[in-house]
Amino acid sequence: MKLIDKEQMDIIRKKHSEAKKDFKNRCFFLIEALVSGDIIYADIEKIEEDICKIAHIGTGTCENPHEDWIEDVEKMFLKFEQNGLL
């Protein structure tokens, strides 16, 4: 178990606050959470697929992102947040 000091916790809270404001930030926050190892996936291919999907629509380079992908990202963010993973 990692212990987090006050300064690190303040940084995390700031990131979380920023992530709630805009879709692109939520995407980057999710990717960071997924690659940090704090969230355990049973299926490595699924995590790779999720990261690619989030990166594809989160960077803003996709001119016409799939609505279902956007919805998936929003649901994932809420699910992780509600479960205390973000």
N, C-alpha and C positions, 0 to 999 in steps of 0.2 A: 504494500500500500504506500503510495506517495503522499507525503505531507506537503501542503501548499501554504506558503507564507502569505502574509497580508498583501504584499506588493503583487504577487502572482494572482491572487484572488481578485484584486482590483483590475488587473489587466483582463482577466477572464470576464468579469462583469461588464467591462467597457465593450469588449468584443461582442458579448451577448446582446447588449443594448443596441449596438450598431447593426447587428445581424437582424434584429427585429424590424429595423427601419426600411430595409430594401432587399429585394429578391436576390440581387447579385451577392450581397454580403451574406445572406442566409446560405446561398450555395457554397461560398468559400468556407463558411463556418462549418457546414456539414462535411465538406471534404476534409478539412482539418481534423474533425472529430473521427472520421472514418479511418484516416491513415495514421492517426496517433496511436492506435492500438487500444484506446479506451473502450471501444465498442467491438465486441466479439461477434464475428459472423461465422456460422457453421459452414457456409459455402463461399469459398474464395472467389469463384466465378461470379457470384451474385454481388459481392462487394466491388469487384472490378467493374461490373456492368453499372452499378449505381454510381460509382465515381465518374465513369465516362459520361453517363447521362447528365449528372449534375454539372460537370465541367463544360459539356457541350452547350447547354442552355444558359449556364451561369456566366460565361465569359462575354456574352453579348455578340459573339461572332455569328451565331445562328440567326439568320434573318426571319425564320418562321418556325419557332420552337413548337414541338408537339404539345397541345394543351394537356394531354394526359401526363406528359413528362413533368410539366409545371405543377400539375396537381399532385403527382407523386412526390416531388421535392417538398412541397408545402406540407403534405401529410407526414413525410418523414421528419421534417423539422419539428412539427407539433408533437409527434410521437416521442422523439428523442427528448424534447423539452419536458413533456409531461412525465417521462420516466426518469428525469433527473440526469440524463446523459449529456445535456448541453448546459 
